[in-house]
Amino acid sequence: MRRRGAAKARSLASRTRATRDQLSWLNEAGLRIGTTLDLKTTAQELADFTVPRLADAAAVDLLESVLQGDEGRRPSGLGRPARRAMSVAHIDRLADLEPDEIGELSTSPPERDSRFTRALADGRPLLISTFGPEDFDEIAPTPSAAAKLRQAGVHSYMMVPLIARGVQLGSADFIRAGDRPGFSQADLALAMQLASKAAIDMDNARLYDREREHVARLQRNLLPRVTPRTPGLGVNSRYIPTADPLGVGGDWYDVAPLPGGRTALVVGDVMSHGMAAAATTGVLRAVARTLMALDLTPERMLARLDLAARDLEDDQVATCLCAVYDPAEGAYTLVSAGHPPPLLVDADGKASFVDVPIGAPIGAGVIPYDPLRLTVPPGSRLVLYTDGLVKSRTEDIDVQLARLRNRAARLGPDELDAGVLGDPTPGAGARFDEAVMMVAATQPPLLGGDLFVWDLPPDGSAAGLARRLVRGRLDEWQLGDLSDVTELVVSELVGNALRYGHAPGRLRLLRHDRLVVEVSDTGPDLPQIQHSSLSDEGGRGLQLINMLCRGWGSCRTPTGKIVWAEQDIP
C-alpha cells in the first residue's frame, strides 16, 4: 500500500510539474508571439517558438481568401483551399525538406482530397501519431516533398486550425522525425492552446494591415492624379510613402491654374495619422481647391481654410504652405501656416531656404497671415515639401534642413524635377513619416510670346486703345475669329473699371490652353451680374460676358481688384 501510494504521489507530482511547465511555456509564448502588428513577423514568431520544444519543424499557412478580405467564408468542398505560406522553422537536420516558398501559394494539387483537406474544411485538428506509407503523399505538397520527408525520417504530424473571433485564418503544421516520440493527444491539446493565442495576434495584425491599406489607398486617391499644365511654370510632384505603418495619412498637395496665367501651389500636412487624418486631408484639400477657384489671395485663402478647419468634428490641426506664381512678373506670393520653409534652387545650383513669415497652423484659430513676395529668375526651382522629408528620430530638425539644402545644391535640374531629393540619403535609415514634394521650375518669360501686358490711360480713350491692342495681337496669333467677342469683352471690362473702379490699370492678354483677358483697377467692390429690366439702359455688360465667354470672375489685389474673362481657343 505504501509503495502504491508513493508511486501515485510521484505520478501526481510529475503531472503537476508537466502542467506547470506547459503553463509557463504558454505564458512565454504570449510574450514572444505578437510583438509587432506585422502579419508575417507574427507568423514567423509562432513557427520559431515551437521549434524545437514542440516539433522538429513547423509551418504556418493562411487562407488566401482571408488575406483577400473574404473572411466570412470557411474552406469547403473537395480539394485543398488556396493557402499562402507565411513562415517555416526547422531544426538543422531537416533543412533539406521542400516546404512551400514563403509568400507563395501552396503547390498542392487543388483537386486532391485528403484527411487534411477535410479537417481544414471542418475547422478541426488532425493528428497522425505514426506515419503509414500513404500518409507522406497526403501531407506533402508535392511528390518530391513527400520523398524528402521519407528520407529525413519524419514519422509524426499534426495540424491545428488558426481560428480567431470566429474566423478561420489558416493552419499551423508540425512534424517530428528521427528518434523523437510521435505526437500525442497531450501534444495536440497544447498546440491547440498555443494556436488559439497566436491566432488572435495574427488576426490583430491582419486587421491592422487591412486598415493601413485602406488608409494608404484613401490617401493616394485624395492626391491629384494629373498635374495640370500651367504657363511659365513646370511642376513635378511626388508622394513618398513611409516604411512605418503608423505614418500613413495626412500629407497632401495640389496644383491649380488661376486666371491670367497664374498658378497656385499648395502643400499641407495634417498633424496626425490614420483614417481620421486621411479624411481631414480630403476635406481640407476640397475646401482649398474651392477657395483657389475663387482666385483669393494666398493669405485670404489660408484664413478661410482656418475657419473651415474649426468647424470639423475632429479637432485636427494642419500646417500649410501656399504659393501663387505670376509669370508676367516672374514672382511668387508665399504664405505659410506653420509649415517648413520652401527651398529655392537657382539656375546655378545655389540652394537656400525662403524666409516666409510663419503663421499659426490651420485650425489653431490664429489669423491673419502675412504674405511674402519673392521674385525668381528663369531656370530656378522652388521646392515645397512636408516635414516627413526632414524628420528624424535621432537628429535635430536644423541638421536635417541643412542636409536637405546641401543635397539639393548637388543635384542637377533633371534630378530635382524627378524628385530624387525625396529619396532617403545613404545611411539615414528608413523614412518613418510619409511626405509629399513638389518642384516648380520657372520657365523663360512669357512676355512677348504668349503673354502681353499694357498700361491703359485713366480716361475715356482706354477702351479704344484696348480694342486696338487686342485686335492687333489676335491677328498676329492668327486668332482673328475671336476678335469681335474679345473686343466686346475688353470694352465692357474697361468700361466697368472707368465707372466703378476709378480708372483702368493694366490690360493683360494670355494665350495658353484658353484665351484670357483681364483688366485691373483700384476699386474695392467686386462686380456682380445685375438683373436688368427691358427699360434699363445699362447693367447688361456682365450678362453679355457671361453668355459669350467660357467663364469670368474677379479677385482682390493689394491695390484693388482684377476682373477677367476667358474663351476657348478653336
JOPE-V993578 format. One record per residue. RES is the residue in one letter. PSI is psi in whole degrees, 0 to 359 (none if undefined). NEAR is the number of other C-alpha atoms within 8 Angstrom. Layout:
<<RES/PSI/NEAR> <RES/PSI/NEAR>>
//
This chain:
<<M/318/4> <R/318/5> <R/320/6> <R/320/7> <G/321/8> <A/321/8> <A/319/8> <K/321/8> <A/318/8> <R/321/8> <S/318/8> <L/319/8> <A/321/8> <S/316/8> <R/323/8> <T/316/8> <R/319/8> <A/318/8> <T/318/8> <R/319/8> <D/319/8> <Q/317/9> <L/321/8> <S/320/8> <W/318/8> <L/323/10> <N/319/8> <E/323/8> <A/323/10> <G/336/10> <L/333/8> <R/346/9> <I/133/12> <G/30/13> <T/343/7> <T/175/7> <L/27/12> <D/127/9> <L/314/10> <K/322/8> <T/318/9> <T/318/17> <A/320/12> <Q/323/13> <E/322/11> <L/312/11> <A/316/14> <D/325/10> <F/331/11> <T/348/10> <V/126/14> <P/8/10> <R/312/7> <L/323/7> <A/164/11> <D/338/14> <A/149/14> <A/150/16> <A/145/13> <V/125/16> <D/141/12> <L/147/13> <L/133/12> <E/326/10> <S/323/10> <V/319/10> <L/331/9> <Q/3/6> <G/358/6> <D/74/8> <E/358/10> <G/359/5> <R/128/6> <R/152/8> <P/135/8> <S/170/7> <G/181/5> <L/157/9> <G/166/11> <R/132/11> <P/155/9> <A/124/10> <R/147/11> <R/129/13> <A/127/15> <M/329/13> <S/154/12> <V/141/13> <A/147/11> <H/160/11> <I/166/10> <D/320/5> <R/357/6> <L/22/10> <A/342/7> <D/3/6> <L/163/9> <E/69/7> <P/170/8> <D/143/10> <E/141/7> <I/131/9> <G/351/7> <E/156/8> <L/153/11> <S/140/10> <T/5/7> <S/142/9> <P/127/8> <P/337/8> <E/354/7> <R/129/9> <D/143/10> <S/175/8> <R/323/8> <F/313/11> <T/315/12> <R/322/10> <A/318/11> <L/320/12> <A/326/11> <D/352/8> <G/33/9> <R/157/9> <P/164/12> <L/130/10> <L/126/10> <I/99/9> <S/319/11> <T/127/8> <F/139/12> <G/175/6> <P/326/5> <E/349/7> <D/330/8> <F/317/13> <D/334/10> <E/325/10> <I/320/8> <A/147/12> <P/332/14> <T/160/9> <P/324/8> <S/319/7> <A/325/12> <A/319/13> <A/322/9> <K/322/11> <L/318/12> <R/313/9> <Q/327/7> <A/354/11> <G/26/8> <V/134/12> <H/354/12> <S/147/13> <Y/146/15> <M/148/14> <M/132/12> <V/135/14> <P/150/15> <L/106/13> <I/127/14> <A/129/11> <R/37/5> <G/3/5> <V/126/9> <Q/113/11> <L/324/14> <G/220/12> <S/159/12> <A/130/13> <D/141/11> <F/142/12> <I/156/13> <R/152/15> <A/171/11> <G/219/8> <D/359/4> <R/139/6> <P/153/5> <G/165/10> <F/145/13> <S/174/7> <Q/325/7> <A/320/6> <D/320/9> <L/317/13> <A/320/8> <L/318/9> <A/324/9> <M/322/11> <Q/317/9> <L/316/10> <A/324/13> <S/317/11> <K/313/9> <A/327/14> <A/324/12> <I/317/11> <D/317/12> <M/324/12> <D/321/10> <N/315/9> <A/320/13> <R/314/12> <L/323/8> <Y/317/9> <D/320/11> <R/318/8> <E/319/8> <R/321/11> <E/320/8> <H/317/8> <V/315/13> <A/319/10> <R/317/8> <L/318/9> <Q/316/12> <R/323/7> <N/338/8> <L/345/9> <L/154/9> <P/136/8> <R/329/5> <V/136/4> <T/121/9> <P/153/7> <R/133/7> <T/141/10> <P/135/11> <G/4/11> <L/127/11> <G/119/11> <V/128/11> <N/134/11> <S/158/10> <R/134/8> <Y/128/8> <I/107/9> <P/168/8> <T/152/13> <A/342/9> <D/121/9> <P/334/7> <L/355/7> <G/15/12> <V/137/16> <G/129/15> <G/336/15> <D/140/13> <W/165/12> <Y/166/13> <D/153/11> <V/128/10> <A/124/11> <P/136/11> <L/163/11> <P/155/8> <G/14/11> <G/2/13> <R/160/13> <T/134/14> <A/129/13> <L/131/11> <V/133/11> <V/144/15> <G/162/13> <D/109/13> <V/134/14> <M/51/10> <S/180/8> <H/170/13> <G/189/13> <M/320/8> <A/320/8> <A/319/14> <A/320/14> <A/318/8> <T/322/11> <T/314/15> <G/319/9> <V/312/8> <L/321/10> <R/320/11> <A/317/8> <V/316/10> <A/321/10> <R/323/10> <T/318/8> <L/323/11> <M/323/12> <A/333/9> <L/357/9> <D/43/10> <L/156/11> <T/154/9> <P/320/13> <E/324/11> <R/325/10> <M/315/12> <L/325/14> <A/317/11> <R/324/9> <L/323/12> <D/318/12> <L/320/10> <A/322/10> <A/331/12> <R/338/10> <D/357/6> <L/147/8> <E/318/4> <D/134/5> <D/84/7> <Q/143/12> <V/142/11> <A/147/11> <T/156/14> <C/145/15> <L/127/14> <C/133/13> <A/127/12> <V/124/12> <Y/131/11> <D/110/11> <P/336/13> <A/329/9> <E/356/6> <G/42/13> <A/149/11> <Y/149/13> <T/117/12> <L/141/14> <V/137/17> <S/134/16> <A/79/14> <G/21/12> <H/154/13> <P/148/7> <P/143/10> <P/160/10> <L/127/12> <L/124/12> <V/117/15> <D/179/11> <A/336/10> <D/359/5> <G/2/11> <K/128/8> <A/137/12> <S/152/8> <F/144/9> <V/126/8> <D/77/5> <V/134/10> <P/130/9> <I/119/11> <G/182/12> <A/152/10> <P/157/13> <I/132/15> <G/349/13> <A/341/9> <G/22/9> <V/106/7> <I/163/7> <P/185/8> <Y/147/13> <D/126/9> <P/158/12> <L/130/10> <R/127/8> <L/115/8> <T/130/8> <V/143/9> <P/160/9> <P/146/10> <G/353/10> <S/162/12> <R/130/12> <L/123/11> <V/117/12> <L/142/12> <Y/168/12> <T/168/14> <D/347/10> <G/340/11> <L/338/12> <V/9/9> <K/146/10> <S/142/9> <R/350/4> <T/343/4> <E/154/7> <D/153/7> <I/326/9> <D/323/6> <V/318/8> <Q/321/12> <L/319/9> <A/321/8> <R/320/8> <L/317/10> <R/316/12> <N/322/9> <R/322/9> <A/324/12> <A/336/11> <R/345/7> <L/148/10> <G/167/8> <P/319/6> <D/323/6> <E/321/10> <L/314/12> <D/329/11> <A/355/7> <G/18/14> <V/333/8> <L/335/10> <G/351/8> <D/144/6> <P/138/8> <T/148/6> <P/131/5> <G/0/4> <A/347/6> <G/172/7> <A/145/7> <R/129/11> <F/1/11> <D/141/14> <E/165/15> <A/155/14> <V/151/16> <M/139/14> <M/130/13> <V/118/14> <A/113/11> <A/122/12> <T/133/14> <Q/172/9> <P/150/7> <P/143/9> <L/343/12> <L/131/9> <G/357/6> <G/282/6> <D/359/9> <L/128/12> <F/138/11> <V/129/10> <W/144/7> <D/132/7> <L/147/11> <P/150/8> <P/43/9> <D/188/7> <G/345/6> <S/353/7> <A/321/12> <A/314/11> <G/318/8> <L/318/9> <A/320/14> <R/317/11> <R/319/8> <L/317/8> <V/314/12> <R/317/11> <G/319/8> <R/320/8> <L/325/12> <D/319/9> <E/328/7> <W/0/7> <Q/42/6> <L/39/9> <G/335/9> <D/340/5> <L/0/8> <S/315/11> <D/312/7> <V/318/8> <T/322/10> <E/318/12> <L/317/8> <V/312/10> <V/328/14> <S/316/12> <E/319/10> <L/317/12> <V/321/13> <G/317/9> <N/322/9> <A/322/15> <L/321/13> <R/318/8> <Y/348/9> <G/21/13> <H/306/10> <A/151/12> <P/149/16> <G/277/12> <R/148/11> <L/129/13> <R/134/13> <L/124/13> <L/131/13> <R/114/9> <H/230/8> <D/333/6> <R/169/10> <L/121/12> <V/131/14> <V/137/14> <E/150/14> <V/134/16> <S/155/13> <D/181/15> <T/9/12> <G/147/10> <P/339/8> <D/133/7> <L/139/8> <P/151/5> <Q/149/5> <I/130/8> <Q/147/8> <H/104/5> <S/140/8> <S/172/5> <L/333/4> <S/349/4> <D/140/7> <E/339/4> <G/189/6> <G/8/11> <R/5/9> <G/311/8> <L/332/11> <Q/319/10> <L/314/8> <I/320/11> <N/325/10> <M/326/7> <L/337/7> <C/160/11> <R/320/10> <G/162/8> <W/166/11> <G/185/8> <S/157/12> <C/152/12> <R/152/11> <T/168/8> <P/335/5> <T/0/6> <G/244/11> <K/169/16> <I/135/12> <V/131/12> <W/160/14> <A/146/14> <E/149/12> <Q/152/10> <D/140/9> <I/125/6> <P/none/2>>
//
